[in-house]
Amino acid sequence: MRNFLRVSVVAIVVIVAAGAAIAAEAVAYRMAATLHVGGDGGWDYVTLKPDGRVLYITRTTHTMVLDVASGKLLGDIGGQVSAHGVALVPDAGRGFISDGGSGSVQIFDLRSHATLGKVAAAADADGIIYDHASNRVLVMCGRAHRMVAIAPDVNPAGGTAAATVDLGGSPEFAVADEKGKVFVDIADRDEVAVVDTKQMKVVARWPTGPGVRPAGISMDRATRRLFIGCRNNKLVVMNADDGRIVADFPIGAYVDATAFRGGLAFASCGDGTLTIIREVSPAKFELAQVLKTELGARTMAVDTVGEMIYLPTADLTFPAGSSSPAHPRPVPVPGTFRILVVME
């Protein structure tokens, strides 16, 4: 997952204006609280424990463990070069942190937060999920164009990956249907690669249609619909059985995550907007709400047992002398990192 670039004011105005035209039955999510976390480093994916109580936050060189009820830090797992995401396997008592800087996965104990060891993945280890059907932790490795599968009980001192899948392009994130298929965003090919996790190979490739450079992906497993957030300000709804495009919607700039819960799909965008789509039926979707969040709030964790949504951000600056002057990379102001809490 890549840091977003300078936000266009025009993009914010357009998406908020679209939200103003939504029908009267729109949902009413709101900014409910802010958890002031602080600490050094940028951030990427956030992962919520299944019970909805603990949030894991990757902060470049370390991963913070936060009690979301109290806002207190429960742990801080160091030892990463460029942390991106966390996958949890409660049955194994382990968590797994993808480290793009070292091309590895760091394994930690879910109770003590102590590091158990590392297992090699591949260059640019980024998005990471756990697939129940294959009982594997799956790591999307961008520059390596690989998906690496790791057994939850792997030996953390000298163990190796169980399988590696050539994706034929640069993956961003993935979602599993928990029936043996995993759907992977291939950012540089504008497609979704379908991986059979029993055979550990790509069995289909589906274009994202109007969506360019897919980033976040999530799924309604009941209706088998995929929600793909794309960097050309599009949310694409795709049929997970045949790759057919069902619908698409405008969203904000610099989307990095999507999520699905209770008939609603969410797309969090770095321009400071959270777009919410309602699933009326498997064939019909409608814009439900556009909530203004904060600049930089591009990733999120959605509580599947409660009503909370957690979005990380910080005050941002665009320093002079950037390595890419035309598109300077924002830098978080030290001590300003926080978690925005959104609820209905």
Secondary structure, DSSP 8 states (H G I E B T S, - for coil): --------HHHHHHHHHHHHT--TT----EEEEEEE---SS----EEE-TTSSEEEEE-EEEEEEEETTT--EEEEEEEEEEEEEEEEEGGGTEEEEEETTTTEEEEEETTT--EEEEEE--TTEEEEEEETTTTEEEEEETTTTEEEEE-TT--TBT---SEEEE-SS-EEEEEE-SSSEEEEEETTTTEEEEEETTTTEEEEEEE-TT--SEEEEEEETTTTEEEEEETTTEEEEEETTT--EEEEEE--SSEEEEEEETTEEEEEETTTEEEEEEEEETTEEEEEEEEE--TT----EE-SSSS-EEEEE--EE--TT-SSTTS---EE-TT--EEEEEE-
